[in-house]
Amino acid sequence: MSTRRDIEESLDDLGDRARRYAGDAGDTARGWIARGRNAAARFDGDGYRRRLARAAEDLVDETNYRYRRLRRQVNRHPVATVAIVAGTIGAFLLLRRVLRDNDED
């Protein structure tokens, strides 16, 4: 009889464990669903569109600022700008010639 009682107790323990694991799995699933809803809510609606529009406006403003600053610099120092452009083109042509000479060998 003791063997039968041991088997029944182990089955009861097994059932309790299975219920506990199922409950934990359900809690985990509910947590994941809630996190998914929260993530979807962040990208849905007017708030996300406004943030995206502000970021685009900030990017445009920064680009416009950089362009105007560079343009002012070119207007104030045209000789320096021409020297920088000429030096860049000269360096490019020199590298091209050096690399071309190496290919012929």
Secondary structure, DSSP 8 states (H G I E B T S, - for coil): -HHHHHHHHHHHHHHHHHHHHHHHHHHHHHHHHHHHHHHHHHHSSHHHHHHHHHHHHHHHHHHHHHHHHHHHHHHH-HHHHHHHHHHHHHHHHHHHHHHHHHHH-
